[in-house]
C-alpha cells in the first residue's frame, strides 16, 4: 500500500491544522484581552460594565428615577448588547453597586447586593437598581456625538465604543481581570486627588511621575485601612506600573478599666471577607499559634467592629498585632499591575502619568467632538431663525401663500425675499438675507410651515432676534475654542474642577478613607516568653494518644486509657517546653507542650497534630534539649549522631533526618552521654566501641554500627567506660559489668556473645 502523503489527491493536513489552531487561539486571546478582561484607559471600564450602564441609561434609570428590577436590566443587557450569561451580567452589575468593592459606586442598588462578610447578592428577581450620579458623569455627552458608536453583536442596535468619562474612572474605581497571557489589577483612588493631579498635568504637561505623587498620595480603598508601604516603594510602583502596597486593618486600644484592655478593629483590608478573617483568627486561637490571644468577637452592625481579647493584660498590644499581621489577613499585600488598553486597542503596562495622560487626551477629544456637534446645532438653529425673521418681515405675503397656494412649500422657496431686507437692515442690522439670493432654504421653509399660529406676534419676533444674538455670541466662543489649544485645556480644567466639586473631598463620601502610617516592626518574642510557665506531666499511650496533665504527678500513678490501649511514655515537663517525636520513617516532628490537650480526657492522637503516616510508628517521645545530642540507628544497624537543634521541625510534615528504605525502619533514638557505645544484635552478640568513631551529621543513612550475619540491631546505649555497662536483669535488678575488654572492638565489628545474666529480650533497659 502506498503512503498517503504521496497521493496528490489527499491534502497535507498537519500544517494547515497547526496554522488553523494557532489562528483561532490568537483570535480567542485577542478577544479576551480587548473585549473581556482588560479595561480601557479612557473610561476605565470593561465592555460588560459599559454595556450595563448604557442599557440602564436607555431604560432611563437616572439617579432621581424609580428603581427597576435587576432581572429586567440584566435581560436587556443580554438581549441587546452582551450575548453572555445573565448570571455573569448580574454579578458584574452587583459589583458596581457594592460600596465595599467600588470606591464610587456606579449602580444604586435596592435590596440585598451582598456584604463585606462575603455573602452573595440575592437573586436578580429580588433586587432593583438605578444609576448613580457618578455613572451619569461617565456618560455625560453621549447625545452630543462625544464618542464613536458601533453595531451591537447582531447589528440591530448601536452601542458606544467608550464613554465620555468626566473623571478618571480607571484609577477612581480600579479594575481587575485575567486575560490570556496577561492580567490587570488596579486599586481604587480618591477622585479629589486624581483631579488635582490632572490639573497639574494640564499646567505642566511634562510633569514627572514622582511629582504627581504630591497630589495622588496612594490608593484609597472603600473599606479604609492603613497603608504602611514606604513612599519610595510607592514611587517606584507608580513609575513602572507594577508593584504592591502593604495594607493593614485599622484598630485602636479600648480601655476597660483596672488595667484591662482590648483591641477593636474598625476597618479591614480591601477585598478581605470579614467572616473568613474571623474564622482564620479563631483557628489561630484554637491551634494556639498565638498563645497571647485569648478570644475574638464580632460585634459588627452597619460598621465593622471586631474585638480581640488578649490572654493577659500584661501582653504588649504591638506584639499581639504584629503576630496577627503575620498569621492572618489583618495585613495583606495588594498588587498593582496597571495593564490597560490604550485607545481601546493596545494593551500596555502604564505608569500613573501615562494613564492620566490617556484620560486627558480622551477628554480633549470629547470636548472637540461635543463642540463641533454644538456648532452644527447652532448653525442649524441660526438658519431656522433667519427664516423665521424673514417670515415675520413678510408676514402677510407668507400667510397669503399658505392660504391660497396649492403647494405652499414650493411657493415659499421660489419667492424672492431679498427686496425686503433693505427695510430689515435699517431696523436691525444683524438680519442677513436668506441663503440662495433671497430664497428660503428647505429647512427654513419646513420650520415656517410647522410654526404655531400663536407665535405670529411682535413679541415672538423680538425673542427670535435676542435668541439669534445669543447664539451668534456662543458660536463665536466655540470657534475660539476650536482654534486655540490653550482655550481647550482651560475648558477641560474647568470641567475637572466641577467634577472635583461634585465628587471631591468636600462632597458626601468624598473624603479619603485609607490612611498612611509607618510600619511598626516589633522584634519577635520567643514563644516560650509568651507562655505562662507551669508544670505538667506528659502522658502518651502505646496507640499514640497524648495529653498534658496539670502539675507533676507521680510517674507510677495509675492512669486511664482507652480500651485496648496502655501507657508508654510518661514524664514531667513544663508548658514552655517543646517535644520531639521520632517516627519509624526516620522523620522528627515537633510539638509545643502548651498546645497539647488537657488531662481531663484521654487526649488526642499525635497523628492529628502532625503528619505522621499511618504505617509509621512512634519510636520515641522526649523533651527537646537545645544543648543535647542524639544517637539514631535503623533496624539494619546503621546510625550516626545528630545535634538536637538540627532535628527541630517547623511544619506539621516534620523533618527527615534518618534515611531509611524498603523494609528498614528507624528503630532507636538515644540521648548521647558518656564516651562509648554498646550495641546488641538480634543474635545476642554485644559490641562496645568508642563514641568518637561515630560521625556527627544533620541527615543521612549513617555508618555501620555492628555487622550481622543474620538478623539486625536489637538495642544500643551510650555509657562511660570507667563506670561499666549496666542493664536490668529479669528480676528488675540493675547489674553492671565492669570488665568489658572481651566486648571492646572497632565499630562495625561482629561482637561477642552477651555477658551472663543479660536480658533475653536483648535490651539494655
VMD Tcl script that draws the C-alpha trace (Angstrom):
set ca {
  {0.00 0.00 0.00}
  {1.42 3.40 -0.98}
  {1.92 6.18 1.56}
  {-0.96 8.66 1.66}
  {1.46 11.57 1.63}
  {2.48 10.57 -1.92}
  {-1.08 10.77 -3.23}
  {-1.67 14.22 -4.81}
  {-5.41 13.88 -4.23}
  {-5.02 13.78 -0.44}
  {-4.12 17.19 1.08}
  {-1.41 17.51 3.70}
  {-3.34 18.17 6.93}
  {-0.60 18.75 9.50}
  {0.48 22.27 8.57}
  {-2.99 23.70 7.86}
  {-4.29 22.22 11.14}
  {-1.39 23.75 13.08}
  {-1.96 27.10 11.38}
  {-5.71 26.94 11.90}
  {-5.37 26.16 15.61}
  {-2.83 28.95 16.02}
  {-5.01 31.48 14.23}
  {-8.10 30.55 16.22}
  {-6.31 30.64 19.56}
  {-4.82 34.03 18.67}
  {-8.30 35.27 17.80}
  {-9.60 33.99 21.12}
  {-6.70 35.57 23.00}
  {-7.22 38.96 21.35}
  {-10.95 38.78 22.01}
  {-10.35 38.03 25.69}
  {-7.81 40.82 26.02}
  {-9.75 43.52 24.19}
  {-13.38 42.63 24.85}
  {-13.47 40.99 28.24}
  {-10.58 41.20 30.71}
  {-8.67 44.48 30.31}
  {-10.26 47.91 30.98}
  {-9.99 50.85 28.63}
  {-7.61 53.56 29.89}
  {-10.05 56.28 28.77}
  {-13.16 55.40 30.79}
  {-11.73 52.61 32.99}
  {-14.48 50.17 32.04}
  {-14.66 46.71 30.55}
  {-17.26 46.08 27.83}
  {-19.70 44.34 30.18}
  {-19.73 47.29 32.61}
  {-20.04 49.79 29.77}
  {-22.97 47.88 28.29}
  {-24.72 47.59 31.66}
  {-24.53 51.34 32.21}
  {-25.62 52.16 28.66}
  {-28.57 49.77 28.86}
  {-29.63 51.33 32.18}
  {-29.41 54.74 30.55}
  {-31.61 53.54 27.70}
  {-34.10 52.39 30.35}
  {-34.00 55.96 31.75}
  {-32.79 54.79 35.16}
  {-31.36 58.13 36.26}
  {-30.46 58.80 39.93}
  {-33.81 60.51 40.51}
  {-35.92 57.94 38.67}
  {-37.64 54.92 40.14}
  {-35.81 51.63 40.56}
  {-36.22 48.77 38.07}
  {-35.87 45.03 38.65}
  {-32.32 43.79 38.20}
  {-33.64 40.88 36.14}
  {-35.09 43.39 33.64}
  {-31.75 45.20 33.43}
  {-29.64 42.07 33.01}
  {-32.14 40.75 30.48}
  {-31.92 43.92 28.37}
  {-28.13 43.89 28.54}
  {-28.00 40.26 27.46}
  {-30.57 40.62 24.69}
  {-29.36 43.90 23.24}
  {-25.63 44.23 23.82}
  {-23.91 41.43 25.74}
  {-24.71 37.90 24.47}
  {-23.41 36.07 27.52}
  {-24.97 34.50 30.61}
  {-27.36 36.62 32.65}
  {-25.68 35.41 35.85}
  {-22.34 36.85 34.75}
  {-24.03 40.14 33.79}
  {-25.88 40.35 37.11}
  {-22.71 39.60 39.08}
  {-20.91 42.39 37.21}
  {-23.78 44.81 37.88}
  {-23.97 43.80 41.54}
  {-20.28 44.55 42.00}
  {-20.83 48.08 40.65}
  {-23.38 48.57 43.45}
  {-21.22 47.26 46.31}
  {-19.79 50.20 48.22}
  {-17.26 47.89 49.90}
  {-15.84 46.87 46.49}
  {-16.23 50.06 44.45}
  {-14.98 53.40 45.74}
  {-17.56 55.38 43.77}
  {-20.50 53.02 43.05}
  {-21.94 53.32 39.55}
  {-25.16 51.46 40.36}
  {-27.58 52.39 43.13}
  {-28.92 49.08 44.37}
  {-32.04 48.45 46.41}
  {-32.17 45.09 48.18}
  {-29.52 42.57 49.14}
  {-26.46 43.17 46.97}
  {-24.07 41.21 49.20}
  {-21.98 42.35 52.13}
  {-18.43 42.55 53.42}
  {-18.80 39.11 55.05}
  {-18.70 37.56 51.58}
  {-22.41 36.73 51.28}
  {-23.65 36.67 47.68}
  {-26.30 39.10 46.39}
  {-29.91 37.98 46.30}
  {-31.30 36.67 43.02}
  {-31.88 39.31 40.36}
  {-35.66 38.96 40.68}
  {-35.46 40.22 44.26}
  {-33.27 43.31 43.76}
  {-33.74 46.63 42.00}
  {-31.28 49.18 40.69}
  {-30.74 52.52 39.00}
  {-27.74 54.64 38.03}
  {-25.77 56.89 40.38}
  {-24.55 60.44 39.83}
  {-21.06 59.07 39.18}
  {-22.42 56.86 36.38}
  {-24.21 59.84 34.84}
  {-20.96 61.78 34.92}
  {-19.26 58.99 32.97}
  {-21.97 59.14 30.26}
  {-22.35 62.91 30.06}
  {-22.29 63.94 26.39}
  {-23.35 60.65 24.79}
  {-26.17 62.51 22.95}
  {-23.71 65.09 21.64}
  {-21.58 62.84 19.42}
  {-18.86 62.76 22.11}
  {-17.72 59.24 21.21}
  {-17.99 56.75 18.36}
  {-20.76 54.18 18.30}
  {-20.61 50.70 16.78}
  {-23.10 48.00 15.89}
  {-24.09 45.58 18.60}
  {-23.49 41.86 18.23}
  {-26.38 41.30 15.80}
  {-26.29 44.66 14.01}
  {-29.74 45.78 15.15}
  {-28.63 48.47 17.64}
  {-25.74 50.81 18.33}
  {-23.57 50.92 21.43}
  {-20.76 53.31 22.46}
  {-17.18 52.15 21.97}
  {-16.15 54.15 25.03}
  {-17.88 56.52 27.45}
  {-17.07 60.26 27.63}
  {-15.94 59.88 31.30}
  {-15.78 63.21 33.10}
  {-13.42 61.74 35.74}
  {-10.55 59.16 35.56}
  {-12.69 56.16 36.48}
  {-9.86 53.68 35.81}
  {-7.98 54.91 38.87}
  {-11.00 56.10 40.84}
  {-12.71 52.70 40.98}
  {-9.83 50.44 39.98}
  {-10.11 47.24 37.95}
  {-9.02 43.62 37.93}
  {-9.05 40.91 35.30}
  {-7.20 37.92 33.89}
  {-6.72 37.70 30.14}
  {-4.69 35.26 28.02}
  {-1.05 35.68 28.96}
  {-1.65 38.91 30.89}
  {-3.62 40.30 33.80}
  {-4.50 43.61 35.39}
  {-5.05 44.71 38.97}
  {-5.58 48.39 39.81}
  {-6.61 49.65 43.27}
  {-9.19 52.44 43.76}
  {-8.04 56.03 44.31}
  {-9.53 59.28 45.55}
  {-11.22 61.48 42.91}
  {-10.18 64.70 44.63}
  {-6.51 63.71 44.41}
  {-6.86 62.46 40.83}
  {-8.47 65.75 39.75}
  {-5.65 67.71 41.37}
  {-3.09 65.55 39.55}
  {-4.91 66.09 36.24}
  {-4.95 69.86 36.79}
  {-1.22 69.80 37.47}
  {-0.62 67.70 34.36}
  {-2.60 70.21 32.27}
  {-0.49 73.02 33.69}
  {2.81 71.12 33.39}
  {2.46 68.54 30.56}
  {5.96 67.12 31.11}
  {5.50 66.62 34.87}
  {7.33 63.63 36.37}
  {5.58 60.67 37.99}
  {7.22 61.49 41.32}
  {5.73 65.00 41.18}
  {2.25 63.60 40.58}
  {2.58 61.66 43.83}
  {2.43 65.01 45.63}
  {-1.23 65.02 44.55}
  {-2.07 61.29 44.39}
  {-0.91 60.05 47.78}
  {-1.74 56.43 47.05}
  {-4.73 54.08 46.81}
  {-7.93 54.99 48.61}
  {-9.77 51.77 49.35}
  {-13.54 51.84 50.01}
  {-13.04 49.76 53.17}
  {-10.40 52.13 54.54}
  {-7.43 50.57 56.27}
  {-3.88 51.82 56.75}
  {-1.18 51.71 54.06}
  {2.26 51.08 55.56}
  {4.20 50.89 52.29}
  {7.29 53.20 52.20}
  {6.92 56.22 49.93}
  {9.99 55.26 47.89}
  {8.40 51.91 47.09}
  {5.13 53.57 46.05}
  {7.02 55.96 43.78}
  {8.67 53.02 42.05}
  {5.31 51.26 41.74}
  {3.57 54.22 40.11}
  {6.60 54.91 37.92}
  {6.70 51.37 36.47}
  {3.03 50.38 36.73}
  {3.92 47.27 38.73}
  {4.32 46.75 42.46}
  {2.37 46.18 45.66}
  {1.06 48.03 48.71}
  {1.10 46.74 52.28}
  {-2.35 47.33 53.71}
  {-3.27 46.79 57.34}
  {-6.51 46.83 59.29}
  {-7.27 49.93 61.32}
  {-7.59 49.36 65.06}
  {-7.47 51.11 68.39}
  {-6.98 50.10 72.03}
  {-10.11 50.26 74.18}
  {-9.51 50.73 77.91}
  {-11.78 48.56 80.07}
  {-10.54 49.86 83.41}
  {-8.47 48.19 86.14}
  {-5.65 47.64 83.70}
  {-7.80 45.57 81.35}
  {-7.92 46.42 77.64}
  {-8.99 45.04 74.29}
  {-8.21 45.71 70.64}
  {-11.08 46.88 68.41}
  {-10.66 46.53 64.64}
  {-12.84 49.08 62.82}
  {-11.57 48.74 59.23}
  {-10.32 45.60 57.50}
  {-8.16 45.37 54.35}
  {-9.74 45.67 50.91}
  {-11.43 42.55 49.48}
  {-10.90 40.56 52.69}
  {-14.10 38.80 53.70}
  {-14.82 39.55 57.33}
  {-16.35 36.16 58.08}
  {-13.33 34.27 56.73}
  {-10.98 36.63 58.55}
  {-12.73 35.87 61.85}
  {-12.68 32.13 61.11}
  {-8.94 32.32 60.47}
  {-8.27 34.21 63.72}
  {-10.45 31.71 65.63}
  {-8.40 28.88 64.11}
  {-5.21 30.63 65.20}
  {-6.60 30.80 68.74}
  {-7.66 27.15 68.70}
  {-4.31 25.89 67.42}
  {-2.53 28.23 69.89}
  {-0.30 29.71 67.21}
  {-0.70 33.00 69.07}
  {-0.93 31.95 72.72}
  {-1.22 35.55 73.93}
  {-4.55 35.98 72.07}
  {-7.49 34.92 74.23}
  {-10.69 35.40 72.23}
  {-12.32 37.15 69.28}
  {-15.83 38.59 68.98}
  {-17.65 40.07 66.02}
  {-19.75 42.99 67.25}
  {-20.28 44.47 63.79}
  {-23.57 46.06 62.79}
  {-23.56 48.65 60.00}
  {-19.90 49.33 60.73}
  {-17.08 46.89 61.29}
  {-16.27 46.16 64.93}
  {-14.15 43.09 65.64}
  {-12.96 42.75 69.25}
  {-9.70 40.95 70.09}
  {-9.14 40.00 73.72}
  {-5.60 39.35 74.98}
  {-4.81 36.36 77.16}
  {-3.42 38.64 79.82}
  {-3.41 42.36 80.49}
  {0.40 42.21 80.59}
  {0.58 41.44 76.85}
  {2.11 44.13 74.63}
  {-0.59 45.22 72.10}
  {2.00 45.91 69.39}
  {3.45 42.41 69.79}
  {-0.04 40.89 69.56}
  {-0.98 42.88 66.45}
  {2.29 42.09 64.69}
  {1.76 38.38 65.31}
  {-1.76 38.71 63.88}
  {-0.42 40.55 60.84}
  {1.84 37.57 60.11}
  {-0.78 34.87 60.73}
  {-3.98 36.25 59.16}
  {-5.31 38.79 56.66}
  {-5.27 41.75 59.03}
  {-2.35 42.68 56.77}
  {-2.27 41.96 53.03}
  {-0.19 42.96 50.05}
  {-2.39 44.43 47.33}
  {-0.67 44.10 43.97}
  {-0.75 46.79 41.30}
  {-0.42 45.80 37.65}
  {-1.56 48.76 35.52}
  {-2.09 46.74 32.34}
  {-4.75 48.61 30.33}
  {-5.91 49.18 26.75}
  {-4.57 52.38 25.22}
  {-7.13 53.87 22.76}
  {-9.15 50.70 23.28}
  {-6.77 48.58 21.23}
  {-3.22 48.23 22.54}
  {-2.57 46.51 25.90}
  {0.23 48.19 27.81}
  {1.54 48.39 31.37}
  {1.32 52.11 32.06}
  {2.69 54.44 34.67}
  {0.49 56.84 36.64}
  {1.35 59.67 34.28}
  {0.54 57.64 31.16}
  {-2.87 56.67 32.50}
  {-3.74 60.26 33.42}
  {-2.45 61.48 30.07}
  {-4.66 58.93 28.25}
  {-7.65 60.23 30.21}
  {-6.86 63.90 29.48}
  {-6.33 63.25 25.77}
  {-9.68 61.48 25.72}
  {-11.32 64.44 27.45}
  {-9.87 66.77 24.83}
  {-11.24 64.60 22.03}
  {-14.64 64.54 23.76}
  {-14.56 68.34 24.14}
  {-13.76 68.87 20.46}
  {-16.46 66.47 19.30}
  {-19.09 67.96 21.59}
  {-18.09 71.48 20.49}
  {-18.38 70.60 16.80}
  {-21.72 68.94 17.48}
  {-22.93 72.06 19.30}
  {-21.63 74.24 16.49}
  {-23.64 72.27 13.94}
  {-26.73 72.60 16.13}
  {-26.21 76.36 16.42}
  {-25.78 76.74 12.65}
  {-28.98 74.79 12.09}
  {-30.86 76.90 14.60}
  {-29.47 80.16 13.14}
  {-30.66 79.06 9.72}
  {-34.13 78.43 11.15}
  {-34.15 81.76 13.00}
  {-33.22 83.65 9.86}
  {-36.15 82.00 8.12}
  {-38.48 82.96 10.98}
  {-37.31 86.57 10.90}
  {-37.81 86.67 7.13}
  {-41.33 85.34 7.63}
  {-42.13 87.97 10.24}
  {-40.89 90.74 7.93}
  {-43.17 89.42 5.20}
  {-45.94 88.00 7.32}
  {-48.86 88.98 5.08}
  {-47.24 87.51 1.99}
  {-46.36 84.28 3.86}
  {-49.95 83.90 5.10}
  {-51.30 84.61 1.66}
  {-49.11 81.89 0.11}
  {-50.02 79.35 2.77}
  {-53.76 80.07 2.39}
  {-54.13 80.13 -1.38}
  {-51.21 78.29 -2.96}
  {-51.67 74.60 -3.80}
  {-48.02 73.86 -2.92}
  {-47.07 76.41 -0.25}
  {-43.66 74.86 0.40}
  {-42.53 75.19 -3.21}
  {-44.06 78.68 -3.44}
  {-42.25 79.88 -0.34}
  {-38.97 78.53 -1.66}
  {-39.49 80.20 -5.08}
  {-40.35 83.60 -3.64}
  {-37.62 86.25 -3.68}
  {-37.49 87.84 -0.25}
  {-34.30 89.85 -0.71}
  {-36.11 93.12 -1.56}
  {-37.47 93.30 1.99}
  {-34.08 93.05 3.63}
  {-33.22 96.70 2.93}
  {-36.01 97.66 5.29}
  {-34.96 94.96 7.74}
  {-31.36 96.14 7.76}
  {-32.50 99.64 8.70}
  {-34.45 98.21 11.62}
  {-31.95 95.59 12.74}
  {-28.55 95.46 11.06}
  {-27.92 91.90 12.25}
  {-30.56 90.38 9.93}
  {-29.00 88.83 6.83}
  {-30.88 87.78 3.70}
  {-31.71 84.10 3.30}
  {-29.27 81.85 1.52}
  {-29.64 81.46 -2.23}
  {-30.09 85.08 -3.33}
  {-33.14 85.86 -1.22}
  {-34.72 82.42 -1.37}
  {-35.69 80.36 1.69}
  {-33.97 77.02 2.20}
  {-35.89 73.79 2.65}
  {-35.03 73.76 6.36}
  {-36.33 77.31 6.78}
  {-39.46 76.60 4.79}
  {-40.31 73.49 6.82}
  {-39.79 75.45 10.02}
  {-42.13 78.24 8.84}
  {-44.83 75.79 7.81}
  {-44.56 73.98 11.17}
  {-44.72 77.22 13.18}
  {-47.71 77.58 15.50}
  {-50.21 80.41 14.93}
  {-49.73 81.67 18.47}
  {-46.15 82.54 17.57}
  {-47.25 85.13 15.00}
  {-46.89 88.16 17.24}
  {-44.44 91.01 17.60}
  {-43.16 89.80 20.98}
  {-42.09 86.47 19.43}
  {-40.13 88.34 16.74}
  {-38.19 90.18 19.44}
  {-37.46 86.87 21.21}
  {-36.16 85.43 17.96}
  {-33.81 88.35 17.47}
  {-32.48 88.01 21.05}
  {-32.03 84.25 20.65}
  {-30.15 84.76 17.40}
  {-27.89 87.29 19.05}
  {-27.10 84.89 21.93}
  {-26.40 82.03 19.54}
  {-24.05 84.14 17.46}
  {-22.14 85.01 20.61}
  {-21.99 81.33 21.66}
  {-20.87 80.37 18.17}
  {-18.02 82.83 18.29}
  {-16.91 81.35 21.61}
  {-16.95 77.80 20.21}
  {-14.94 78.88 17.17}
  {-12.38 80.46 19.50}
  {-12.22 77.19 21.49}
  {-11.73 75.07 18.36}
  {-8.98 77.38 17.11}
  {-6.97 77.54 20.37}
  {-5.43 74.60 22.22}
  {-4.91 76.76 25.30}
  {-8.61 77.57 25.44}
  {-9.41 73.86 25.10}
  {-7.22 72.88 28.05}
  {-8.61 75.76 30.08}
  {-12.14 74.48 29.43}
  {-11.09 70.92 30.36}
  {-9.56 72.25 33.60}
  {-12.87 74.00 34.41}
  {-14.76 70.74 33.81}
  {-12.36 68.84 36.09}
  {-12.87 71.46 38.82}
  {-16.62 70.99 38.50}
  {-16.16 67.21 38.85}
  {-13.95 67.74 41.89}
  {-16.61 69.93 43.47}
  {-19.26 67.26 42.82}
  {-17.32 64.17 43.98}
  {-14.24 65.55 45.76}
  {-13.19 65.74 49.38}
  {-15.88 68.25 50.31}
  {-18.69 66.15 48.82}
  {-20.51 63.44 50.77}
  {-18.35 60.31 50.93}
  {-15.53 62.01 49.03}
  {-13.02 62.34 51.89}
  {-10.03 59.99 51.89}
  {-10.75 56.76 53.75}
  {-7.41 54.94 53.65}
  {-4.76 56.46 55.88}
  {-0.96 56.20 55.83}
  {1.45 55.18 58.56}
  {4.90 53.74 59.05}
  {5.06 50.03 59.73}
  {5.85 49.49 63.39}
  {8.03 46.41 63.37}
  {8.33 44.73 66.76}
  {11.09 42.24 67.45}
  {9.97 38.64 67.54}
  {9.32 37.42 71.03}
  {10.17 33.75 71.67}
  {7.12 31.56 72.06}
  {8.30 30.48 75.49}
  {8.34 34.09 76.66}
  {4.63 34.45 75.85}
  {3.54 31.26 77.60}
  {2.96 31.16 81.31}
  {5.40 28.63 82.76}
  {3.56 25.84 84.56}
  {4.48 22.24 85.47}
  {2.71 19.48 83.55}
  {3.02 15.73 83.13}
  {3.14 14.39 79.59}
  {1.28 11.13 79.03}
  {1.39 9.29 75.70}
  {-0.21 5.89 75.24}
  {1.02 2.99 73.16}
  {-1.54 3.85 70.46}
  {-0.28 7.44 70.29}
  {-2.90 9.36 72.32}
  {-1.17 12.28 74.08}
  {-2.23 14.68 76.82}
  {-0.69 17.15 79.27}
  {-1.88 16.77 82.86}
  {-1.55 19.75 85.19}
  {1.24 19.56 87.76}
  {3.93 16.96 88.29}
  {2.05 13.82 89.27}
  {3.70 10.59 90.42}
  {5.05 8.78 87.38}
  {3.88 5.42 88.75}
  {0.33 6.67 89.30}
  {-2.33 4.54 87.64}
  {-4.00 6.34 84.73}
  {-6.94 5.60 82.49}
  {-6.54 4.80 78.81}
  {-8.87 3.79 76.01}
  {-9.97 0.17 75.78}
  {-7.16 -1.94 74.39}
  {-4.61 0.78 75.00}
  {-1.92 1.20 77.66}
  {0.69 3.68 78.80}
  {4.04 4.03 77.09}
  {5.60 7.49 77.71}
  {5.10 9.47 80.91}
  {7.44 12.20 82.13}
  {7.45 15.63 83.77}
  {7.69 18.79 81.67}
  {6.72 22.48 81.63}
  {4.34 24.39 79.38}
  {7.26 26.24 77.77}
  {8.92 23.00 76.61}
  {8.88 21.51 73.14}
  {8.57 17.79 72.49}
  {10.37 15.81 69.81}
  {8.55 12.85 68.23}
  {10.73 10.38 66.32}
  {8.88 8.20 63.82}
  {9.87 4.84 62.34}
  {10.00 6.62 58.96}
  {13.11 8.49 60.15}
  {11.32 11.86 60.50}
  {11.26 14.12 63.55}
  {8.13 16.07 64.48}
  {7.89 18.94 66.95}
  {5.06 19.59 69.41}
  {4.59 22.53 71.78}
  {3.58 21.42 75.26}
  {1.32 24.49 75.55}
  {-0.68 23.24 72.54}
  {-1.33 19.77 73.93}
  {-4.84 18.85 75.10}
  {-5.56 18.85 78.81}
  {-5.57 15.80 81.03}
  {-9.30 15.56 81.74}
  {-9.98 13.27 78.80}
  {-7.91 10.68 77.01}
  {-6.08 13.29 74.95}
  {-5.80 13.42 71.18}
  {-3.90 11.28 68.65}
  {-0.45 12.58 67.78}
  {-1.29 11.83 64.14}
  {-3.89 14.63 64.17}
  {-1.28 17.14 65.34}
  {1.46 16.19 62.88}
  {1.52 14.44 59.52}
  {2.73 11.09 60.84}
  {1.78 8.40 58.26}
  {-0.45 5.55 59.37}
  {2.22 2.97 58.55}
  {4.81 4.76 60.73}
  {5.09 4.16 64.47}
  {6.33 6.41 67.26}
  {9.84 5.31 68.13}
  {10.46 7.80 70.92}
  {9.00 10.93 72.52}
  {11.02 13.27 74.75}
  {11.68 16.92 75.71}
  {13.85 18.92 73.34}
  {17.24 19.89 74.80}
  {18.95 22.56 72.65}
  {22.34 21.54 74.06}
  {21.87 17.79 73.71}
  {22.79 15.28 71.02}
  {21.04 12.14 69.81}
  {22.25 8.77 68.57}
  {19.96 7.47 65.83}
  {20.01 3.94 64.48}
  {17.99 1.91 61.99}
  {16.91 -1.71 62.21}
  {19.69 -2.55 59.72}
  {22.34 -1.40 62.21}
  {23.28 1.95 60.60}
  {23.41 5.14 62.60}
  {25.01 8.48 63.43}
  {24.99 11.31 65.96}
  {22.90 14.44 65.37}
  {22.64 17.65 67.48}
  {19.11 18.16 68.78}
  {18.66 21.66 67.22}
  {19.14 20.02 63.82}
  {16.05 17.83 64.20}
  {13.52 20.51 65.23}
  {10.76 20.71 62.59}
  {8.94 23.93 61.74}
  {5.97 22.35 59.96}
  {3.45 19.58 60.51}
  {5.15 17.42 57.89}
  {8.21 17.07 60.11}
  {11.87 16.86 59.15}
  {13.59 13.87 57.55}
  {16.77 13.05 59.48}
  {17.48 9.30 59.28}
  {17.14 7.96 55.74}
  {15.55 4.51 55.52}
  {14.45 2.42 52.54}
  {12.48 -0.72 51.89}
  {11.91 -2.88 54.95}
  {14.46 -0.93 57.01}
  {12.93 1.28 59.69}
  {14.20 3.81 62.19}
  {14.42 1.84 65.43}
  {16.41 3.61 68.13}
  {16.85 7.19 69.36}
  {19.10 7.66 72.42}
  {20.38 10.76 74.15}
  {24.16 10.81 73.97}
  {26.08 10.58 77.27}
  {29.42 9.06 78.17}
  {32.28 8.05 75.86}
  {31.39 4.58 74.49}
  {28.58 2.86 72.59}
  {27.27 -0.65 73.33}
  {25.27 -2.45 70.61}
  {23.43 -5.75 70.86}
  {22.02 -7.56 67.85}
  {19.17 -9.95 67.47}
  {21.85 -12.69 67.54}
  {22.65 -11.64 71.19}
  {26.16 -10.53 70.28}
  {27.37 -7.37 72.05}
  {29.89 -4.88 70.65}
  {31.40 -1.95 72.55}
  {33.35 0.79 70.73}
  {34.34 4.44 71.35}
  {31.73 7.11 70.68}
  {34.30 9.08 68.69}
  {34.06 6.52 65.88}
  {30.56 7.73 65.01}
  {30.17 10.75 62.71}
  {28.07 13.78 63.62}
  {25.61 14.58 60.80}
  {22.46 16.58 60.16}
  {20.85 13.98 57.93}
  {21.73 10.73 56.24}
  {21.77 6.94 56.39}
  {24.65 6.81 58.83}
  {27.51 4.32 59.14}
  {27.58 0.65 60.07}
  {27.41 0.18 63.85}
  {27.64 -3.62 64.08}
  {27.93 -6.39 61.50}
  {25.33 -9.17 61.45}
  {25.32 -12.43 59.58}
  {21.63 -12.90 60.34}
  {19.04 -10.50 61.77}
  {19.69 -6.88 62.67}
  {20.11 -4.39 65.51}
  {18.19 -5.05 68.69}
  {19.26 -2.22 71.05}
  {22.06 0.18 71.88}
  {23.11 2.57 74.61}
  {25.82 5.08 75.41}
  {27.77 4.99 78.67}
  {31.04 5.88 80.39}
  {33.50 3.03 80.08}
  {35.04 3.66 83.52}
  {31.63 3.19 85.16}
  {30.94 -0.08 83.37}
  {27.93 -1.24 81.35}
  {24.65 -1.62 83.25}
  {21.34 -3.35 82.41}
  {18.25 -4.63 84.17}
  {18.07 -8.37 84.75}
  {14.79 -10.33 84.50}
  {14.17 -9.71 88.20}
  {14.34 -5.93 87.72}
  {17.70 -5.55 89.45}
  {20.48 -3.42 87.98}
  {23.59 -5.39 87.03}
  {26.87 -3.82 85.98}
  {29.73 -5.37 84.00}
  {32.96 -3.54 84.77}
  {35.42 -5.55 82.69}
  {34.37 -5.06 79.08}
  {37.68 -5.93 77.42}
  {36.11 -9.04 75.90}
  {33.49 -6.97 74.02}
  {35.62 -3.93 73.12}
  {36.36 -3.61 69.43}
  {36.16 -1.45 66.39}
  {32.92 -0.04 65.02}
  {31.22 -2.39 62.50}
  {32.61 -5.49 64.23}
  {30.57 -8.62 64.95}
  {30.98 -8.53 68.73}
  {30.85 -11.40 71.26}
  {28.00 -13.20 72.97}
  {26.30 -11.17 75.70}
  {27.53 -11.48 79.32}
  {25.93 -13.95 81.66}
  {22.62 -12.62 83.02}
  {21.92 -10.33 80.07}
  {18.13 -9.99 79.41}
  {16.60 -12.45 76.98}
  {14.80 -9.61 75.14}
  {18.20 -8.17 74.13}
  {17.60 -4.67 75.57}
  {19.61 -2.58 77.99}
  {16.59 -1.00 79.72}
}
mol new
graphics top color blue
foreach p $ca { graphics top sphere $p radius 0.5 }
foreach p [lrange $ca 0 end-1] q [lrange $ca 1 end] { graphics top cylinder $p $q radius 0.2 }
display resetview
